[in-house]
Amino acid sequence: MAGHSKWSNIKHRKERQDKKRGAAWSKCSRAIIAAARNGGGDPDANLTLRYAIDEAKYANMPKDTIQRAIEKGAGAADGDNYEEAIYEGYGPGGAAMIVTALTDNKTRTVADVRSFFKKGGGTLGQPGSVAFSFQTKGQFIIEAADTTEEQLMDITIDAGAEDVEAPEGEDGVWTVLCEPADFSTVRDAIEGANIKISSAEITKIATNTIEVVGDDVRKLMNLIEALEDSDDVQKVYSNADISDEALAALE
């Protein structure tokens, strides 16, 4: 499938998350609270909550912190009441972008997101302006050394995976994609084979990419980082194709 993140992009994002683990856990907690409040605290009956718990787990969030977030969302009648908001637009170099947020004040959040786009050299668009360029998929990232192609293919395809992409180079990763409905089945199959999952999430995969080069790489990454640093923003997706060399030059 064309358009999913290359290892360089995934690695860059993971390094940022590791440096800002507290912020990453805060976003995970917000997602769990919102899911539990809207659909109840039982992950077996609330798929959105199940996905949020899984993502928190692979972000190394402590179990007791996850449980407190579930209890806060499911048990409290008052307190934080987060609503989902989705914003679409174009970043430097013409990259299509989708920004998802959980906010208690949509007026504040849309103003902030619009400001980020304007300052970052992008343009905030109308709903639906770029959504057609993305598909929602389950995605699993596995270190290259933790399995073989034959083993991973046998396990995941039988469990419902759509695609398994081989690593790019010795330090690359396996990328497994599936339909969201098959996420739990594929996850259980991988874990049941004692294969370590580095990250697992329901994500948006670009169906086509656009190459971003030159100074637009720096501008785009600065825009993405500014958005990700916002408390309200949960995730930022783009269809940018950025080379390893261009990303390395930013470090």
C-alpha positions as CSV (number, residue, x, y, z in Angstrom):
1,M,0.0,0.0,0.0
2,A,1.4,3.3,-1.0
3,G,1.8,6.2,1.4
4,H,2.5,4.8,4.8
5,S,5.2,6.3,7.0
6,K,8.8,5.2,6.2
7,W,11.1,4.1,9.0
8,S,12.9,7.4,9.1
9,N,9.6,9.3,9.8
10,I,8.5,6.7,12.4
11,K,11.9,6.8,14.1
12,H,11.9,10.6,14.2
13,R,8.5,10.7,15.8
14,K,9.4,7.9,18.3
15,E,12.5,9.8,19.4
16,R,10.5,12.9,20.1
17,Q,7.9,10.9,22.1
18,D,10.7,9.3,24.1
19,K,12.0,12.8,25.0
20,K,8.6,14.0,25.9
21,R,7.2,10.9,27.5
22,G,5.2,12.8,30.1
23,A,3.4,14.7,27.3
24,A,2.8,11.5,25.4
25,W,1.2,9.9,28.5
26,S,-1.0,12.9,29.0
27,K,-2.4,12.5,25.5
28,C,-2.9,8.8,26.1
29,S,-4.7,9.6,29.3
30,R,-7.0,12.1,27.6
31,A,-7.9,9.5,24.9
32,I,-8.7,6.9,27.5
33,I,-10.8,9.3,29.6
34,A,-12.8,10.5,26.6
35,A,-13.3,6.9,25.3
36,A,-14.4,5.7,28.8
37,R,-16.8,8.6,29.3
38,N,-18.4,8.2,25.9
39,G,-18.6,4.4,25.7
40,G,-18.1,3.0,29.2
41,G,-15.1,1.6,31.1
42,D,-15.2,-2.0,29.7
43,P,-12.7,-2.3,26.9
44,D,-14.3,-5.6,25.7
45,A,-17.5,-3.6,25.0
46,N,-15.8,-0.3,24.0
47,L,-13.5,-0.7,21.0
48,T,-12.4,2.9,21.1
49,L,-11.3,2.4,24.7
50,R,-9.5,-0.8,23.8
51,Y,-7.5,1.0,21.1
52,A,-6.6,3.8,23.5
53,I,-5.5,1.3,26.1
54,D,-3.4,-0.6,23.6
55,E,-1.7,2.6,22.4
56,A,-1.0,3.6,26.0
57,K,0.5,0.2,26.7
58,Y,2.9,0.4,23.8
59,A,3.9,3.9,24.9
60,N,5.0,2.2,28.2
61,M,2.4,3.9,30.3
62,P,2.1,2.3,33.7
63,K,-0.9,0.0,34.2
64,D,-2.1,1.9,37.3
65,T,-2.0,5.2,35.4
66,I,-4.1,3.6,32.6
67,Q,-6.6,2.2,35.2
68,R,-6.9,5.6,36.9
69,A,-7.7,7.2,33.5
70,I,-10.4,4.5,32.8
71,E,-12.0,5.1,36.2
72,K,-11.9,8.9,35.8
73,G,-13.6,8.7,32.5
74,A,-16.2,6.0,33.4
75,G,-17.0,7.0,37.0
76,A,-17.1,10.8,37.1
77,A,-20.2,12.7,36.1
78,D,-18.4,16.0,36.1
79,G,-14.8,17.0,35.4
80,D,-13.1,17.0,32.0
81,N,-15.4,16.5,29.1
82,Y,-13.3,16.2,25.9
83,E,-14.8,16.3,22.4
84,E,-13.1,15.1,19.3
85,A,-12.2,17.6,16.6
86,I,-10.5,16.9,13.2
87,Y,-8.8,19.6,11.2
88,E,-7.5,19.3,7.6
89,G,-5.1,21.4,5.6
90,Y,-1.9,21.7,3.7
91,G,1.6,22.1,5.0
92,P,4.8,23.5,3.5
93,G,5.7,21.7,0.2
94,G,2.0,21.0,-0.4
95,A,1.8,18.0,2.0
96,A,-1.7,17.1,3.0
97,M,-2.3,17.1,6.7
98,I,-4.9,15.8,9.2
99,V,-4.8,16.9,12.8
100,T,-6.9,15.1,15.4
101,A,-7.7,16.7,18.8
102,L,-9.5,16.1,22.0
103,T,-10.6,19.4,23.5
104,D,-12.8,20.9,26.2
105,N,-13.0,24.1,24.1
106,K,-13.3,23.8,20.4
107,T,-13.2,27.5,19.8
108,R,-9.8,27.8,21.5
109,T,-8.4,24.7,19.7
110,V,-9.4,25.7,16.2
111,A,-7.9,29.2,16.8
112,D,-4.7,27.6,18.0
113,V,-4.5,25.1,15.1
114,R,-5.2,27.9,12.5
115,S,-2.4,30.0,14.1
116,F,0.0,27.0,13.9
117,F,-0.7,26.5,10.2
118,K,-0.4,30.2,9.4
119,K,2.9,30.7,11.3
120,G,4.2,27.4,9.9
121,G,3.7,28.2,6.3
122,G,0.6,26.0,5.8
123,T,-3.1,26.5,5.1
124,L,-6.0,25.2,7.2
125,G,-8.6,23.9,4.9
126,Q,-12.3,22.9,5.0
127,P,-13.5,19.5,6.4
128,G,-13.1,16.9,3.7
129,S,-10.4,18.9,1.8
130,V,-7.7,16.2,2.3
131,A,-9.5,13.3,4.1
132,F,-10.0,11.5,0.8
133,S,-6.2,11.0,0.6
134,F,-6.1,8.9,3.7
135,Q,-7.4,5.5,4.9
136,T,-7.9,4.5,8.5
137,K,-5.8,1.4,9.3
138,G,-4.4,-0.6,12.2
139,Q,-0.6,-0.4,12.2
140,F,2.0,-2.5,14.0
141,I,5.7,-1.7,14.1
142,I,8.1,-4.5,14.9
143,E,11.9,-4.3,15.0
144,A,13.6,-6.1,12.1
145,A,15.6,-8.4,14.4
146,D,12.6,-9.6,16.3
147,T,11.1,-11.9,13.7
148,T,11.5,-13.3,10.2
149,E,9.4,-12.6,7.1
150,E,8.1,-16.1,6.9
151,Q,7.0,-16.2,10.6
152,L,5.4,-12.7,10.5
153,M,3.6,-13.4,7.2
154,D,2.2,-16.7,8.4
155,I,1.0,-15.3,11.7
156,T,-0.5,-12.0,10.6
157,I,-2.0,-12.8,7.2
158,D,-3.9,-15.7,8.8
159,A,-5.2,-13.3,11.5
160,G,-6.5,-10.8,8.9
161,A,-3.6,-8.5,8.1
162,E,-3.7,-6.8,4.7
163,D,0.0,-6.0,4.2
164,V,3.4,-6.8,5.7
165,E,6.2,-4.5,4.5
166,A,9.8,-5.6,4.9
167,P,12.4,-3.4,6.7
168,E,14.5,-0.9,4.8
169,G,18.0,-1.7,5.9
170,E,19.4,-3.5,9.0
171,D,18.0,-1.0,11.4
172,G,14.5,-1.0,9.8
173,V,11.2,-2.3,11.0
174,W,8.4,-4.6,9.9
175,T,5.2,-2.7,9.3
176,V,1.9,-4.7,9.5
177,L,-1.3,-3.1,8.3
178,C,-4.9,-4.3,8.8
179,E,-8.5,-3.1,8.9
180,P,-9.4,-1.5,12.3
181,A,-11.9,-4.3,12.9
182,D,-9.1,-6.8,12.7
183,F,-6.7,-4.9,15.0
184,S,-7.3,-6.9,18.2
185,T,-7.0,-10.3,16.3
186,V,-3.8,-9.3,14.6
187,R,-2.3,-7.9,17.9
188,D,-3.2,-11.1,19.8
189,A,-1.6,-13.3,17.0
190,I,1.6,-11.3,17.1
191,E,1.8,-11.3,20.9
192,G,0.8,-15.0,21.0
193,A,3.9,-15.8,19.0
194,N,6.0,-13.9,21.5
195,I,7.0,-11.3,19.0
196,K,7.6,-7.9,20.6
197,I,5.5,-5.0,19.2
198,S,7.3,-1.7,19.3
199,S,4.1,0.3,18.6
200,A,0.5,-0.4,17.7
201,E,-2.2,2.1,16.8
202,I,-5.2,2.9,14.7
203,T,-3.8,5.4,12.3
204,K,-4.4,7.2,9.1
205,I,-2.4,6.0,6.1
206,A,-1.9,8.2,3.0
207,T,-3.0,6.6,-0.2
208,N,-0.5,8.7,-2.2
209,T,2.5,10.7,-1.2
210,I,4.1,14.0,-2.1
211,E,7.9,14.4,-1.9
212,V,8.9,17.3,0.3
213,V,12.4,18.7,-0.2
214,G,14.7,21.6,0.6
215,D,13.8,24.1,3.2
216,D,10.2,22.9,3.1
217,V,11.3,19.8,5.1
218,R,12.4,21.9,8.0
219,K,9.3,24.1,7.8
220,L,7.0,21.0,7.7
221,M,8.7,19.3,10.6
222,N,8.5,22.5,12.7
223,L,4.8,22.8,12.0
224,I,4.2,19.1,12.9
225,E,6.2,19.5,16.1
226,A,4.4,22.7,17.1
227,L,1.0,21.0,16.6
228,E,2.2,17.9,18.5
229,D,3.3,20.1,21.4
230,S,-0.3,21.4,21.8
231,D,-2.1,19.8,24.8
232,D,-5.3,19.5,22.7
233,V,-3.7,17.9,19.7
234,Q,-3.6,14.1,19.8
235,K,-2.1,13.1,16.4
236,V,-0.8,14.7,13.2
237,Y,-0.8,12.8,9.9
238,S,0.7,13.9,6.6
239,N,1.3,12.4,3.2
240,A,4.8,13.8,3.0
241,D,7.6,11.7,1.6
242,I,10.8,12.8,3.2
243,S,14.2,11.2,2.6
244,D,16.3,9.8,5.4
245,E,19.1,12.2,4.4
246,A,16.7,15.2,4.7
247,L,15.6,14.2,8.2
248,A,19.1,13.4,9.3
249,A,20.1,16.9,8.3
250,L,17.6,18.3,10.8
251,E,19.2,16.6,13.8
